[in-house]
């Protein structure tokens, strides 16, 4: 189930850390959803967030690109840094941050536009293409990175909503990478997909980690074991345990982690 890179011990330096969180708390009104989370997420790595429903893993994921800003009653405190820059600093534009931190959601959500315009949307907003030829190149490169170019190259002007579920999700991943992000967040990206489409997306995740830091929320422990190098276990809003995926699944240090892994809680 694990390859060698799950179990390899190596020294992590400050240069390896892409995202760091310190004493992060999230409140929805009176509800305390995330409690004092500290974590350092490595670059060019897939990190899986696992835990029972309602444990805070998606809430914490949404802190990393300030998606919680859109919820009026949500309050985030603490410190989250990407490349050691405070992403909650007043000088940081959330729109620019979300170009750097791409997001893929649980249900594929292509825009009601052509396949081409789905990909071109972000680069247009952020002024990444100077000409039609530049945009054509960005669209092709992004669709290749989303492992869907060969399936759609002859129908780029057909609607993205006409694709199958698995193709739509790969289109959404291609759309997320079109703005040249450094971090990709994925919230249950395969939960609406069949096993074949899930396998294709998992292969894509493994390929993408060569260029990005990926953080994936998943209900599937098998998926976390297959795709991630690091795993964080959340329970009742607390980050209980974080470490190498192989170690978390075979030799967890906290009995709550062991109870969840073995199916006694969750």
DABEL-V733434 format. One record per pair of residues at least 6 apart in sequence whose C-alpha atoms are under 7 Angstrom apart, sorted by the first residue. I is the first residue (numbers start at 1). J is the second residue. D is the distance in Angstrom with one decimal. If there is no record, write none. Layout:
# DABEL-V733434
[[I,J,D] [I,J,D]]
This chain:
# DABEL-V733434
[[1,225,6.8] [1,226,6.5] [2,225,6.8] [2,226,6.9] [2,246,6.4] [6,229,5.2] [6,244,6.1] [6,245,5.9] [6,246,5.3] [7,244,6.9] [7,246,5.8] [16,42,5.4] [16,43,5.6] [17,40,6.2] [17,41,5.7] [17,42,4.3] [17,43,5.8] [18,41,5.8] [18,42,5.2] [18,43,4.9] [18,82,5.6] [18,83,5.3] [19,40,5.8] [19,41,5.0] [19,42,6.9] [19,81,5.6] [19,82,4.6] [19,83,6.6] [20,39,5.8] [20,40,4.4] [20,41,6.2] [20,80,5.7] [20,81,5.2] [20,82,6.6] [21,37,6.8] [21,38,5.1] [21,39,5.2] [21,40,6.4] [21,79,5.6] [21,80,4.4] [21,81,6.4] [22,37,6.3] [22,38,4.5] [22,39,6.8] [22,78,6.0] [22,79,5.1] [22,80,6.4] [23,36,4.2] [23,37,5.1] [23,38,5.5] [23,78,5.0] [23,79,6.6] [24,35,6.7] [24,36,4.9] [24,37,4.9] [24,38,6.8] [24,77,5.6] [24,78,4.2] [24,79,6.1] [25,34,4.9] [25,35,4.9] [25,36,5.3] [25,37,6.8] [25,76,5.8] [25,77,5.2] [25,78,6.2] [26,32,6.2] [26,33,5.4] [26,34,4.8] [26,35,7.0] [26,74,7.0] [26,75,5.6] [26,76,4.6] [26,77,6.5] [27,33,5.5] [27,74,5.6] [27,75,5.2] [27,76,6.6] [28,73,5.4] [28,74,4.5] [28,75,6.5] [29,73,5.2] [29,74,6.5] [33,56,6.1] [33,237,5.3] [34,56,6.0] [34,237,4.4] [34,238,6.2] [35,237,5.6] [35,238,5.4] [37,238,6.5] [37,239,5.8] [42,213,6.9] [43,212,6.9] [43,213,4.7] [44,209,5.0] [44,210,5.7] [44,211,6.1] [44,212,5.1] [44,213,4.5] [45,209,5.7] [45,213,5.2] [45,214,6.1] [45,229,6.4] [46,209,6.4] [46,213,6.4] [46,214,4.7] [46,215,5.8] [46,227,6.9] [46,228,4.6] [46,229,5.6] [46,230,6.5] [47,214,6.2] [47,215,4.8] [47,216,6.2] [47,228,5.4] [47,229,6.2] [47,230,4.6] [47,231,5.5] [48,215,5.9] [48,216,4.9] [48,217,5.8] [48,218,6.9] [48,224,5.7] [48,228,5.8] [48,230,6.3] [48,231,4.7] [48,232,6.2] [49,57,6.0] [49,216,6.1] [49,217,4.7] [49,218,6.4] [49,231,6.0] [49,232,4.9] [49,233,6.0] [50,57,6.9] [50,217,6.3] [50,218,5.8] [50,219,6.3] [50,232,6.2] [50,233,5.0] [50,234,6.2] [51,233,5.5] [51,234,5.0] [51,235,5.9] [52,235,6.7] [52,266,4.6] [55,234,5.9] [55,235,4.9] [55,236,4.6] [55,237,5.1] [56,234,6.7] [56,236,6.9] [56,237,4.8] [57,217,6.6] [57,234,6.3] [58,187,6.6] [58,217,6.5] [62,68,5.9] [65,97,6.5] [65,98,5.7] [65,101,5.9] [66,94,6.7] [68,74,6.4] [79,86,6.8] [80,86,5.9] [80,87,6.2] [81,87,5.6] [99,179,5.7] [99,181,5.8] [100,180,6.9] [100,181,4.0] [100,182,5.5] [100,183,6.5] [101,181,5.4] [101,182,6.2] [101,183,4.7] [101,184,5.7] [102,176,5.0] [102,177,6.7] [102,181,5.9] [102,183,6.2] [102,184,4.7] [102,185,6.0] [103,176,6.2] [103,184,5.8] [103,185,4.7] [103,186,5.8] [104,172,6.5] [104,173,6.2] [104,176,6.9] [104,185,6.2] [104,186,4.7] [104,187,6.3] [104,189,6.6] [105,186,6.0] [105,187,5.0] [105,188,6.7] [105,189,5.8] [106,187,5.4] [106,188,4.7] [106,189,4.7] [106,190,6.8] [106,191,6.4] [106,192,6.8] [107,192,6.0] [108,165,6.8] [108,168,5.7] [108,169,4.8] [108,172,6.6] [109,172,6.9] [110,118,6.8] [110,160,6.0] [110,161,6.1] [110,168,6.5] [110,172,6.1] [111,118,6.0] [112,159,6.7] [112,160,6.8] [112,161,6.3] [113,159,5.4] [113,160,6.3] [114,156,6.6] [114,157,4.9] [114,158,5.1] [114,159,4.1] [114,160,5.4] [115,156,5.1] [115,157,5.9] [115,158,6.1] [115,159,5.7] [115,160,4.6] [116,139,6.6] [116,156,5.1] [116,157,6.0] [118,175,6.4] [119,139,5.8] [119,174,6.8] [119,175,4.6] [119,178,6.3] [120,135,6.8] [120,139,6.3] [122,178,6.8] [122,179,6.0] [123,129,6.6] [123,178,6.5] [123,179,5.5] [129,135,5.3] [138,178,6.6] [140,149,6.8] [142,174,5.0] [142,175,6.9] [142,177,6.2] [142,178,5.3] [143,149,4.8] [143,171,7.0] [143,174,5.2] [145,174,6.3] [146,170,5.3] [146,171,6.4] [146,173,5.7] [146,174,4.4] [146,204,7.0] [147,170,6.9] [147,204,6.7] [148,167,7.0] [148,170,6.5] [148,171,7.0] [160,168,6.8] [165,193,6.4] [166,193,6.1] [166,197,4.8] [170,201,6.8] [182,212,5.3] [182,213,6.5] [183,212,5.5] [183,213,4.8] [183,214,5.9] [184,212,6.7] [184,213,6.3] [184,214,4.8] [184,215,6.4] [185,214,5.9] [185,215,4.9] [185,216,6.0] [186,215,6.2] [186,216,4.6] [186,217,6.2] [187,216,5.9] [187,217,4.9] [187,218,7.0] [188,216,6.9] [188,217,5.3] [188,218,4.9] [190,198,5.4] [202,227,6.5] [206,227,6.3] [218,224,6.8] [225,245,6.5] [228,245,6.6] [229,244,5.9] [229,245,5.3] [230,243,5.6] [230,244,4.5] [230,245,4.7] [231,242,5.7] [231,243,5.8] [231,244,6.2] [231,245,5.0] [231,248,6.8] [232,239,6.9] [232,241,5.8] [232,242,4.3] [232,243,6.7] [233,239,6.0] [233,240,5.7] [233,241,5.3] [233,242,6.4] [233,257,6.7] [234,240,5.6] [241,254,6.9] [249,261,6.7] [252,258,6.0] [259,265,5.6] [260,266,5.9]]
